[in-house]
């Protein structure tokens, strides 16, 4: 499918995609670019790349596909380092959870010789690092592409084929719409999870120790994502500020309504609200988006 794919950033998503590319034989050559020499050495030792370097300009030479797997806040800076070294016709894509700001950061730095096809695989775990990647991460998961109107169809088709070969279902969206949808389905839940853990941390020491010791499934499962990469999520919130703030405002209004219902002993309101939200959860299960299997599970 490709003669050479360069992955810039080799964390969970980058290493998982590299594994899938190798397993499916989707590229003749795989190059790892990471700012950490230690990561480069580990990637080579694990057989996840044919070459590895800390120099983005060197790493993209000869590639017909470059995949940015860095935090979204540094994508523009990294692109400035390699943009002048891209082959004619090269496709540049990414895996960032925010799309509008990524396009604004990347497109001005890329010449009209190359094609930008932004992408977002909706998959992941709370773990990070190349050791935690696995090729099955994207199977039956959605990958959203947000190409611009001028993007060549052939480039979009090649990125679509790549993700489909890795097991993903592909959807095309406007970048602004993507950021709004992900603001509620991904970004707000992470923000709430971080907040709940922060609230527990601010409790008196004796209560805090009991919260940790007696964490029931609700607290344990809901706060799982609070152990996600803090750099990545800092950048997500800062680069999807408008959508996150809008969703946070709506959530705050709903939370206030629940506070009033509890204060007024309004059991009917609570029952109706919980019933409606349970139905939505059941729809998520029916859509196959709740059947997540970790690599160390049966």
ROZA-50668 format. One record per residue (C-alpha): residue in one letter; z negated, y, x negated; residue number from 1. Coordinates in steps of 0.5 Angstrom, whole numbers, plus 500, padded with zeros to 3 digits. Each point is the difference from the previous one (the first is absolute). Layout:
% residues N
   residu    pz    py    px   num
        A     Z     Y     X   NUM
...
% end
This chain:
% residues 298
   residu    pz    py    px   num
        X   500   500   500     1
        X   498   505   494     2
        X   502   499   493     3
        X   493   504   498     4
        X   494   502   504     5
        X   495   505   497     6
        X   493   500   503     7
        X   496   507   498     8
        X   493   498   501     9
        X   498   493   501    10
        X   494   499   504    11
        X   499   496   506    12
        X   507   502   504    13
        X   504   500   494    14
        X   498   494   497    15
        X   500   496   507    16
        X   507   503   500    17
        X   502   498   493    18
        X   498   493   502    19
        X   504   499   506    20
        X   506   503   496    21
        X   499   495   495    22
        X   499   494   505    23
        X   506   502   504    24
        X   504   501   494    25
        X   502   507   502    26
        X   501   504   493    27
        X   503   497   494    28
        X   494   504   496    29
        X   494   503   502    30
        X   497   506   496    31
        X   492   502   501    32
        X   498   508   498    33
        X   493   501   501    34
        X   496   506   496    35
        X   495   495   498    36
        X   502   496   494    37
        X   495   494   502    38
        X   503   500   507    39
        X   507   499   496    40
        X   497   494   496    41
        X   497   497   505    42
        X   507   500   505    43
        X   504   497   494    44
        X   494   495   499    45
        X   501   498   507    46
        X   507   499   500    47
        X   501   506   505    48
        X   505   504   496    49
        X   505   499   495    50
        X   499   506   496    51
        X   494   505   501    52
        X   499   507   497    53
        X   496   506   502    54
        X   506   505   499    55
        X   503   501   507    56
        X   506   503   497    57
        X   501   494   495    58
        X   498   495   506    59
        X   506   502   505    60
        X   506   500   495    61
        X   505   495   503    62
        X   496   499   506    63
        X   504   500   507    64
        X   494   500   504    65
        X   493   504   498    66
        X   494   499   505    67
        X   494   505   499    68
        X   494   497   501    69
        X   495   505   498    70
        X   495   504   504    71
        X   504   505   504    72
        X   497   506   497    73
        X   503   499   493    74
        X   507   497   503    75
        X   504   507   499    76
        X   497   501   493    77
        X   502   493   498    78
        X   507   501   503    79
        X   501   506   495    80
        X   499   496   494    81
        X   505   495   502    82
        X   505   503   504    83
        X   505   502   495    84
        X   500   493   497    85
        X   503   497   506    86
        X   506   496   501    87
        X   506   502   504    88
        X   499   497   507    89
        X   493   498   499    90
        X   495   500   506    91
        X   493   503   500    92
        X   495   497   505    93
        X   493   500   501    94
        X   494   496   503    95
        X   496   507   502    96
        X   496   500   506    97
        X   502   507   502    98
        X   507   502   500    99
        X   502   507   501   100
        X   496   503   494   101
        X   503   494   496   102
        X   507   502   502   103
        X   498   508   498   104
        X   498   498   494   105
        X   505   495   498   106
        X   507   503   503   107
        X   500   506   496   108
        X   499   496   493   109
        X   506   495   501   110
        X   507   502   499   111
        X   506   498   505   112
        X   501   495   496   113
        X   495   495   502   114
        X   497   498   507   115
        X   493   501   503   116
        X   498   495   505   117
        X   493   501   502   118
        X   496   494   502   119
        X   493   498   502   120
        X   498   493   501   121
        X   494   499   505   122
        X   496   495   496   123
        X   495   500   495   124
        X   493   498   499   125
        X   494   504   497   126
        X   501   497   493   127
        X   504   503   495   128
        X   503   498   493   129
        X   505   496   498   130
        X   496   493   500   131
        X   499   501   508   132
        X   507   500   502   133
        X   504   495   503   134
        X   507   498   503   135
        X   498   499   507   136
        X   497   507   501   137
        X   506   502   504   138
        X   502   494   504   139
        X   500   502   508   140
        X   498   507   498   141
        X   503   507   502   142
        X   504   504   494   143
        X   502   507   503   144
        X   506   504   497   145
        X   500   507   500   146
        X   507   502   497   147
        X   503   507   501   148
        X   506   501   504   149
        X   505   501   494   150
        X   497   493   497   151
        X   506   495   499   152
        X   500   494   504   153
        X   501   495   495   154
        X   494   503   496   155
        X   496   499   507   156
        X   503   493   501   157
        X   498   498   493   158
        X   493   502   501   159
        X   499   497   507   160
        X   503   493   497   161
        X   495   500   494   162
        X   494   501   505   163
        X   503   495   505   164
        X   501   495   494   165
        X   492   501   499   166
        X   499   498   507   167
        X   499   507   503   168
        X   502   503   507   169
        X   504   506   498   170
        X   500   506   505   171
        X   503   507   499   172
        X   496   507   501   173
        X   500   507   500   174
        X   495   502   494   175
        X   496   504   504   176
        X   499   495   506   177
        X   498   495   495   178
        X   495   504   497   179
        X   497   502   507   180
        X   500   492   502   181
        X   497   498   493   182
        X   495   506   501   183
        X   497   496   506   184
        X   501   493   498   185
        X   498   500   493   186
        X   498   507   497   187
        X   494   501   505   188
        X   497   493   500   189
        X   499   501   493   190
        X   497   507   501   191
        X   495   497   505   192
        X   499   494   495   193
        X   498   504   494   194
        X   496   505   505   195
        X   496   494   503   196
        X   498   497   493   197
        X   498   507   498   198
        X   496   501   506   199
        X   496   494   498   200
        X   500   502   493   201
        X   496   506   502   202
        X   495   496   504   203
        X   493   500   497   204
        X   499   494   495   205
        X   497   495   504   206
        X   504   501   506   207
        X   507   500   495   208
        X   497   493   497   209
        X   500   497   506   210
        X   506   502   503   211
        X   504   497   494   212
        X   495   494   500   213
        X   501   499   508   214
        X   508   502   500   215
        X   502   497   506   216
        X   508   498   501   217
        X   501   507   503   218
        X   498   504   495   219
        X   502   495   494   220
        X   507   499   503   221
        X   501   508   502   222
        X   498   502   494   223
        X   504   495   495   224
        X   505   506   499   225
        X   495   505   498   226
        X   501   496   493   227
        X   507   502   500   228
        X   503   504   494   229
        X   497   507   500   230
        X   505   503   496   231
        X   506   498   505   232
        X   496   502   506   233
        X   498   506   497   234
        X   507   502   499   235
        X   502   497   507   236
        X   495   505   504   237
        X   502   506   496   238
        X   508   498   501   239
        X   499   499   507   240
        X   496   505   502   241
        X   503   503   506   242
        X   500   493   504   243
        X   494   497   497   244
        X   496   507   503   245
        X   504   499   507   246
        X   498   493   500   247
        X   493   502   498   248
        X   499   505   506   249
        X   502   495   505   250
        X   495   495   497   251
        X   495   505   501   252
        X   501   502   507   253
        X   500   492   502   254
        X   494   499   496   255
        X   497   506   504   256
        X   502   497   506   257
        X   496   494   498   258
        X   494   504   498   259
        X   500   503   507   260
        X   501   493   504   261
        X   494   497   496   262
        X   495   506   501   263
        X   502   500   507   264
        X   499   492   501   265
        X   507   500   502   266
        X   501   493   500   267
        X   507   500   504   268
        X   503   505   495   269
        X   498   495   494   270
        X   502   494   503   271
        X   507   503   502   272
        X   501   503   493   273
        X   498   493   497   274
        X   505   496   504   275
        X   506   505   499   276
        X   499   499   492   277
        X   499   493   500   278
        X   506   499   504   279
        X   504   504   494   280
        X   496   496   495   281
        X   503   494   504   282
        X   507   503   499   283
        X   499   500   493   284
        X   498   493   499   285
        X   506   498   505   286
        X   505   504   495   287
        X   498   496   494   288
        X   497   506   497   289
        X   493   497   500   290
        X   501   493   496   291
        X   499   502   493   292
        X   499   495   495   293
        X   497   501   493   294
        X   503   497   494   295
        X   493   496   499   296
        X   500   498   507   297
        X   502   493   503   298
% end
